[in-house]
Amino acid sequence: MSITEKQQEIVAEFALFDDWMQRYEYMIELGKSLPLISPEYKNDDHIIKGCQSKVWVHATLDDDKIAFTADSDAIITKGIIAILIRVFSNQHPKEILASETGFIDEIGLKEHLSPTRANGLVSMIKQLKMYALAYQTQLS
Amino acid sequence: MDLMFKTALDVSRIRNDFPILHRQVNGQDLVYLDNAATSQTPLPVIDAISDYYKHTNANIHRGVHALSQEATDQFEQARQKIQVHVNAAHAHEIILTSGTTHAINLVASGFTSLLQKGDELIVSALEHHANIVPWQMLCERTGAKLLVIPMTENGTLDMEAYKGLLSSRTKVVFVNHVSNALGIINPIESIISQAHDVSAAVLIDGAQATPHMVPDVQALDVEFYTTSAHKICGPTGIGMLYGKEEWLRKLPPYQGGGEMIDQVTFEKTTYADLPHKFEAGTPNIAGGVGFGAAIDYMQGIGFDAIAAHENDLLQHATEKLKRIEGLHIYGDVSQKVAVISFNVAGIHPYDIGTLLDKMGIAVRTGHHCCQPIMDFYKIPGTIRASFAFYNTHEEVERFVAGVEKAVDMLR
């Protein structure tokens, strides 16, 4: 499934809910399915700056595709990073770098996050793309 | 529930003065419990600011024309209201600043020329960053040393340790009247008198105390006391510094500019007398007028009634919250204002704060600009609910139910 298809899938899932409490409940559920970062990478080198709760991300390259793992000390943040990882994992770095993240506005996630969380969201996307850029440089 | 709490306040009538309290957030009636960050603004204050711009707006202290004189009168009347409110001996001991942070920076900057290497300053472990950083900068400039009164597990200051820190080297002690992160009322009378025993000056940050009580600066015998208008139903961007006249004369001007001068030549400038020496540039005139109106409004309600109602809300919320499994209140002592700082075991404060927001309930989450306190408890932050006289027992019920629901979702 392409990045765009995955994004459409998530937009459709969020449209199923009537209110934002249900969407948050779903995000909490998604957080539980997050591919967890290995404890050895859960350190300051892998922390994302700009988030008020702690978020760690790590990426590996397998068969030209990136696999992301992450964790957070806050559950809703875990849900948010889980959504992003679902979109970007198992994709070629080039695809990740070229992708748009308009789906976040489409599901209304950003406007329903407090500014500090919204800034955190931007930092998370930036960090995932930084990994993609690093591996893309390695591949080319 | 209301029957349990006999209160002299007609809260539903008071709430009509606050249009913002009737709006919805995320489809729910707003429950505003972030009053320690900023209080809401009642119509008489909004009207005072609006009327000022509609009828009086002019620059002050200089013009010969009628508007300028009326604006000057209104601004100076506000200063007098503040003077009377905090019981200062003179109106010129009240400096209008942009807020508490500005006031503290003004004093800390002024001490640069009064300190020497080896002098000591004493701060409490409970301070807002605004009452730490300006003094650290002062220490860097002068070589003075910053000593810290430690806190104890229940959030109170270790007064025995304070006694041990004081010496003839102590020059300034700066402590908040009420801790913004925990709501604890500090024993400032004792802190001030002990500082005076070693001839040290004291600055009290009253930003979190003034919404709940009236300081008497002469009875306290304090050198400096400061607060921000927006904590007591006034506008943002205006606050006050009280300083004993002799101390305000000792400190050099903070900023140069118009308003603060007596004579200017390129050879030498002489400074204006108090309070203008510390009020360079055109001040926040409308803000000053709003500050005065806010004091009138709060006095009209009455601080005794305010304190009694807020204490009822505090007892109600504390008792209900404690029934939630794993919930821990930081600084749960008897000497405190209507602020509850808490966490629920195993749950990040941001998660609870985010879900409460979805339910229309505004609380603060985070370190509350008090990272040293959070480090002491080894936590990333807390959830802080802070109550005002316009909050109701129904809102306490909705808040507690909201926390319960959030905890259910997050566990």
Interface residues (C-beta under 8 A of the other chain):
Chain A: D19 W20 M21 Y24 E25 I28 Q52 S53 K54 D73 A74 I75 I76 T77 H112 L113 S114 R117
Chain B: N26 G27 I347 H348 Y350 D351 G353 T354 L355 D357 K358 M359 G366 P380 G381 M409 L410
